[in-house]
């Protein structure tokens, strides 16, 4: 059903606990911000979601992240509509729990490609019901027999957030440019976006890559912004070209410093590769995972308590350099990062 | 005393650009440099996470300093100083010309036809260059479930040329994949339910001539003939044609093999070790340089 947005929203500033309690519920369809496990994951929000025991979630997103990894450890995701089910790229590619749950038949997995999910959110964001996209014709992604939501009987129109078809292939009717795929818009209920700064009215900003967070914010009915810091709205108006999310889309604001950990927030802190490698390691053994969850999810009294538990040394190492936006003190590999002044390609050959 | 990065930079032109001897380099170095040589200086390259990213970083520092590197999270022409662990790593965004998001990279750059070279990994590949990164066995009840497409299917079908980096085993080099995530030169026409050349399925679209041109594995380098079928070009030093054939699940054309894969030069190794991955994130170890190279570096 087509949606009319109506009047501007008035964002409320609430706590993490209140935000999850008010905006999450069993069976919700939602999308998370950031990119895989590395950039601006609203991890504190996902962490609180697990603590509050929300289940049967329909995640519709362009890839996994620390958020989906954590939700999968307790089997909280029932439908996973995405294009990349990994989470940690070079720190832990496959989500072991996801694979286990899926193979046990406890999860519906709907496959798309990265570009096609981006296009679905773009359609959702601009209020279009569908969008044409070429890739990838001839892939099993568009094999009519491989439609997991259809097979589960969920494309019957009863849930307005699940499209009646996975895709349609047509002959391009305007210019004669071959066959093209029509993809349904993504229209989730809730977007959870982690940003660097948000004004108290809701105007939000990040630095670094944008992934599809602006599209997600507009495609979803409700938007919760979690932010490293809430700043005076007037400050956000000094450089409006640096803002991405207009306040009238935002329902709730949560200030949660280090709320993206262990992913990074450019110019605030880096991702914690060793912490993510440990997450990958414990996910391979049920006993280890249970211990990890007890220690890191259920024992801390609050997210602040979780961050304090990491220790000052770790946070100092992760603190981003003010010029590059990442940390050169963090040990990611066997050797420390070298002190560079200029990229080699630029130093030798310019641009 | 350890040299600064600027002092190391000044040494590059003094390191001989001559092939290193077997035993002086490791396989991941050979592969990263083989990949780098696929990049041309005027390419706009779209690369996936992992070894592909290391390869194009090496290219940018060696043979293709002006190649434009696109990373899918929204990065245009990143000039990295430290090796990224993700395509969304702030390190990959260093000194980039523009930052945006996926709509920029997959829409404005890729579907618009700007991308000339894609660099991707894969779990399995068929003889037409079709890649599976989704599942092994029955799709709905798989023996193995992988991550799924990510950008693989988009980049692999819409970049003008695509190179794949794949671990070679008999069960990964197949006549036909269980699941085709990224179609190669032959694919299904699901409208007529026929297996057809990509050129026919994609006829009339801007991407009918786009597809795989090279595959680099831990054993060899492959190319594609005019029928879109993979053939052996070179095998890595220390291996033989027979050994490569033994690790291939389809009847491999070896009739035009050129011999051994080009060994990396000392200069290339120096750049990869000191500038691409000195932190040893991707490379498992750093080998000792032979005495004459060591003398130049320490001199």
HADDOCK unambig.tbl for C-alpha pairs under 7 A between the chains (distance, minus, plus):
assign (segid A and resid 35 and name CA) (segid B and resid 73 and name CA) 6.86 0.50 0.50
assign (segid A and resid 35 and name CA) (segid B and resid 88 and name CA) 6.10 0.50 0.50
assign (segid A and resid 38 and name CA) (segid B and resid 86 and name CA) 6.74 0.50 0.50
assign (segid A and resid 38 and name CA) (segid B and resid 88 and name CA) 6.66 0.50 0.50
assign (segid A and resid 38 and name CA) (segid B and resid 89 and name CA) 6.60 0.50 0.50
assign (segid A and resid 39 and name CA) (segid B and resid 88 and name CA) 6.32 0.50 0.50
assign (segid A and resid 39 and name CA) (segid B and resid 89 and name CA) 6.98 0.50 0.50
assign (segid A and resid 83 and name CA) (segid B and resid 148 and name CA) 5.87 0.50 0.50
assign (segid A and resid 83 and name CA) (segid B and resid 149 and name CA) 5.66 0.50 0.50
assign (segid A and resid 83 and name CA) (segid B and resid 150 and name CA) 5.20 0.50 0.50
assign (segid A and resid 84 and name CA) (segid B and resid 147 and name CA) 5.09 0.50 0.50
assign (segid A and resid 84 and name CA) (segid B and resid 148 and name CA) 5.00 0.50 0.50
assign (segid A and resid 84 and name CA) (segid B and resid 149 and name CA) 5.94 0.50 0.50
assign (segid A and resid 84 and name CA) (segid B and resid 150 and name CA) 4.74 0.50 0.50
assign (segid A and resid 85 and name CA) (segid B and resid 147 and name CA) 4.57 0.50 0.50
assign (segid A and resid 85 and name CA) (segid B and resid 148 and name CA) 6.39 0.50 0.50
assign (segid A and resid 86 and name CA) (segid B and resid 147 and name CA) 5.02 0.50 0.50
assign (segid A and resid 89 and name CA) (segid B and resid 49 and name CA) 6.88 0.50 0.50
assign (segid A and resid 89 and name CA) (segid B and resid 86 and name CA) 6.14 0.50 0.50
assign (segid A and resid 90 and name CA) (segid B and resid 50 and name CA) 6.61 0.50 0.50
assign (segid A and resid 90 and name CA) (segid B and resid 85 and name CA) 5.58 0.50 0.50
assign (segid A and resid 90 and name CA) (segid B and resid 86 and name CA) 6.81 0.50 0.50
assign (segid A and resid 94 and name CA) (segid B and resid 146 and name CA) 6.83 0.50 0.50
assign (segid A and resid 94 and name CA) (segid B and resid 147 and name CA) 6.13 0.50 0.50
assign (segid A and resid 99 and name CA) (segid B and resid 145 and name CA) 6.39 0.50 0.50
assign (segid A and resid 103 and name CA) (segid B and resid 141 and name CA) 6.61 0.50 0.50
assign (segid A and resid 111 and name CA) (segid B and resid 148 and name CA) 6.94 0.50 0.50
assign (segid A and resid 113 and name CA) (segid B and resid 149 and name CA) 5.24 0.50 0.50
assign (segid A and resid 113 and name CA) (segid B and resid 150 and name CA) 5.43 0.50 0.50
assign (segid A and resid 113 and name CA) (segid B and resid 151 and name CA) 6.10 0.50 0.50
assign (segid A and resid 113 and name CA) (segid B and resid 153 and name CA) 6.27 0.50 0.50
assign (segid A and resid 113 and name CA) (segid B and resid 154 and name CA) 6.75 0.50 0.50
assign (segid A and resid 114 and name CA) (segid B and resid 149 and name CA) 6.92 0.50 0.50
assign (segid A and resid 114 and name CA) (segid B and resid 150 and name CA) 4.67 0.50 0.50
assign (segid A and resid 114 and name CA) (segid B and resid 151 and name CA) 4.70 0.50 0.50
assign (segid A and resid 115 and name CA) (segid B and resid 106 and name CA) 5.35 0.50 0.50
assign (segid A and resid 115 and name CA) (segid B and resid 151 and name CA) 6.42 0.50 0.50
assign (segid A and resid 115 and name CA) (segid B and resid 154 and name CA) 6.13 0.50 0.50
assign (segid A and resid 118 and name CA) (segid B and resid 102 and name CA) 6.05 0.50 0.50
assign (segid A and resid 118 and name CA) (segid B and resid 103 and name CA) 6.07 0.50 0.50
assign (segid A and resid 119 and name CA) (segid B and resid 103 and name CA) 6.87 0.50 0.50
assign (segid A and resid 135 and name CA) (segid B and resid 153 and name CA) 6.85 0.50 0.50
assign (segid A and resid 135 and name CA) (segid B and resid 154 and name CA) 5.20 0.50 0.50
assign (segid A and resid 135 and name CA) (segid B and resid 157 and name CA) 6.71 0.50 0.50
assign (segid A and resid 136 and name CA) (segid B and resid 153 and name CA) 5.70 0.50 0.50
assign (segid A and resid 136 and name CA) (segid B and resid 154 and name CA) 5.82 0.50 0.50
assign (segid A and resid 136 and name CA) (segid B and resid 157 and name CA) 6.39 0.50 0.50
assign (segid A and resid 136 and name CA) (segid B and resid 182 and name CA) 6.97 0.50 0.50
assign (segid A and resid 138 and name CA) (segid B and resid 183 and name CA) 6.14 0.50 0.50
assign (segid A and resid 138 and name CA) (segid B and resid 187 and name CA) 5.30 0.50 0.50
assign (segid A and resid 138 and name CA) (segid B and resid 188 and name CA) 4.89 0.50 0.50
assign (segid A and resid 138 and name CA) (segid B and resid 189 and name CA) 5.75 0.50 0.50
assign (segid A and resid 138 and name CA) (segid B and resid 190 and name CA) 6.83 0.50 0.50
assign (segid A and resid 138 and name CA) (segid B and resid 201 and name CA) 6.99 0.50 0.50
assign (segid A and resid 139 and name CA) (segid B and resid 180 and name CA) 5.59 0.50 0.50
assign (segid A and resid 139 and name CA) (segid B and resid 181 and name CA) 5.32 0.50 0.50
assign (segid A and resid 139 and name CA) (segid B and resid 182 and name CA) 5.82 0.50 0.50
assign (segid A and resid 139 and name CA) (segid B and resid 183 and name CA) 5.58 0.50 0.50
assign (segid A and resid 140 and name CA) (segid B and resid 179 and name CA) 6.26 0.50 0.50
assign (segid A and resid 140 and name CA) (segid B and resid 180 and name CA) 5.38 0.50 0.50
assign (segid A and resid 140 and name CA) (segid B and resid 181 and name CA) 5.84 0.50 0.50
assign (segid A and resid 141 and name CA) (segid B and resid 181 and name CA) 6.47 0.50 0.50
assign (segid A and resid 143 and name CA) (segid B and resid 190 and name CA) 6.43 0.50 0.50
assign (segid A and resid 177 and name CA) (segid B and resid 204 and name CA) 4.85 0.50 0.50
assign (segid A and resid 177 and name CA) (segid B and resid 205 and name CA) 4.84 0.50 0.50
assign (segid A and resid 178 and name CA) (segid B and resid 202 and name CA) 6.57 0.50 0.50
assign (segid A and resid 178 and name CA) (segid B and resid 203 and name CA) 5.72 0.50 0.50
assign (segid A and resid 178 and name CA) (segid B and resid 204 and name CA) 4.05 0.50 0.50
assign (segid A and resid 178 and name CA) (segid B and resid 205 and name CA) 4.65 0.50 0.50
assign (segid A and resid 179 and name CA) (segid B and resid 202 and name CA) 6.80 0.50 0.50
assign (segid A and resid 179 and name CA) (segid B and resid 205 and name CA) 6.92 0.50 0.50
assign (segid A and resid 208 and name CA) (segid B and resid 90 and name CA) 6.54 0.50 0.50
assign (segid A and resid 208 and name CA) (segid B and resid 99 and name CA) 6.87 0.50 0.50
assign (segid A and resid 209 and name CA) (segid B and resid 73 and name CA) 6.25 0.50 0.50
assign (segid A and resid 209 and name CA) (segid B and resid 74 and name CA) 5.53 0.50 0.50
assign (segid A and resid 209 and name CA) (segid B and resid 75 and name CA) 6.69 0.50 0.50
assign (segid A and resid 209 and name CA) (segid B and resid 88 and name CA) 6.72 0.50 0.50
assign (segid A and resid 209 and name CA) (segid B and resid 99 and name CA) 5.77 0.50 0.50
assign (segid A and resid 209 and name CA) (segid B and resid 100 and name CA) 5.78 0.50 0.50
assign (segid A and resid 209 and name CA) (segid B and resid 101 and name CA) 6.14 0.50 0.50
assign (segid A and resid 210 and name CA) (segid B and resid 74 and name CA) 6.39 0.50 0.50
assign (segid A and resid 210 and name CA) (segid B and resid 100 and name CA) 5.34 0.50 0.50
assign (segid A and resid 210 and name CA) (segid B and resid 101 and name CA) 4.51 0.50 0.50
assign (segid A and resid 211 and name CA) (segid B and resid 73 and name CA) 4.95 0.50 0.50
assign (segid A and resid 211 and name CA) (segid B and resid 74 and name CA) 6.00 0.50 0.50
assign (segid A and resid 211 and name CA) (segid B and resid 101 and name CA) 4.01 0.50 0.50
assign (segid A and resid 211 and name CA) (segid B and resid 102 and name CA) 5.17 0.50 0.50
assign (segid A and resid 212 and name CA) (segid B and resid 101 and name CA) 5.66 0.50 0.50
assign (segid A and resid 212 and name CA) (segid B and resid 102 and name CA) 5.81 0.50 0.50
assign (segid A and resid 266 and name CA) (segid B and resid 90 and name CA) 6.34 0.50 0.50
assign (segid A and resid 324 and name CA) (segid B and resid 94 and name CA) 6.90 0.50 0.50
assign (segid A and resid 325 and name CA) (segid B and resid 90 and name CA) 6.68 0.50 0.50
assign (segid A and resid 326 and name CA) (segid B and resid 90 and name CA) 6.24 0.50 0.50
assign (segid A and resid 326 and name CA) (segid B and resid 91 and name CA) 6.92 0.50 0.50
assign (segid A and resid 332 and name CA) (segid B and resid 281 and name CA) 6.83 0.50 0.50
assign (segid A and resid 333 and name CA) (segid B and resid 279 and name CA) 5.21 0.50 0.50
assign (segid A and resid 333 and name CA) (segid B and resid 280 and name CA) 5.27 0.50 0.50
assign (segid A and resid 333 and name CA) (segid B and resid 281 and name CA) 4.51 0.50 0.50
assign (segid A and resid 334 and name CA) (segid B and resid 279 and name CA) 5.90 0.50 0.50
assign (segid A and resid 334 and name CA) (segid B and resid 280 and name CA) 5.41 0.50 0.50
assign (segid A and resid 334 and name CA) (segid B and resid 281 and name CA) 6.83 0.50 0.50
assign (segid A and resid 335 and name CA) (segid B and resid 278 and name CA) 6.94 0.50 0.50
assign (segid A and resid 335 and name CA) (segid B and resid 279 and name CA) 4.39 0.50 0.50
assign (segid A and resid 335 and name CA) (segid B and resid 280 and name CA) 6.20 0.50 0.50
assign (segid A and resid 336 and name CA) (segid B and resid 279 and name CA) 5.73 0.50 0.50
assign (segid A and resid 337 and name CA) (segid B and resid 279 and name CA) 5.69 0.50 0.50
assign (segid A and resid 339 and name CA) (segid B and resid 5 and name CA) 6.83 0.50 0.50
assign (segid A and resid 340 and name CA) (segid B and resid 5 and name CA) 6.21 0.50 0.50
assign (segid A and resid 340 and name CA) (segid B and resid 81 and name CA) 6.56 0.50 0.50
assign (segid A and resid 342 and name CA) (segid B and resid 81 and name CA) 6.89 0.50 0.50
assign (segid A and resid 343 and name CA) (segid B and resid 79 and name CA) 6.11 0.50 0.50
assign (segid A and resid 343 and name CA) (segid B and resid 80 and name CA) 5.88 0.50 0.50
assign (segid A and resid 343 and name CA) (segid B and resid 81 and name CA) 4.72 0.50 0.50
assign (segid A and resid 344 and name CA) (segid B and resid 61 and name CA) 6.07 0.50 0.50
assign (segid A and resid 345 and name CA) (segid B and resid 60 and name CA) 5.93 0.50 0.50
assign (segid A and resid 345 and name CA) (segid B and resid 61 and name CA) 4.80 0.50 0.50
assign (segid A and resid 345 and name CA) (segid B and resid 65 and name CA) 5.38 0.50 0.50
assign (segid A and resid 349 and name CA) (segid B and resid 65 and name CA) 6.15 0.50 0.50
assign (segid A and resid 351 and name CA) (segid B and resid 66 and name CA) 6.13 0.50 0.50
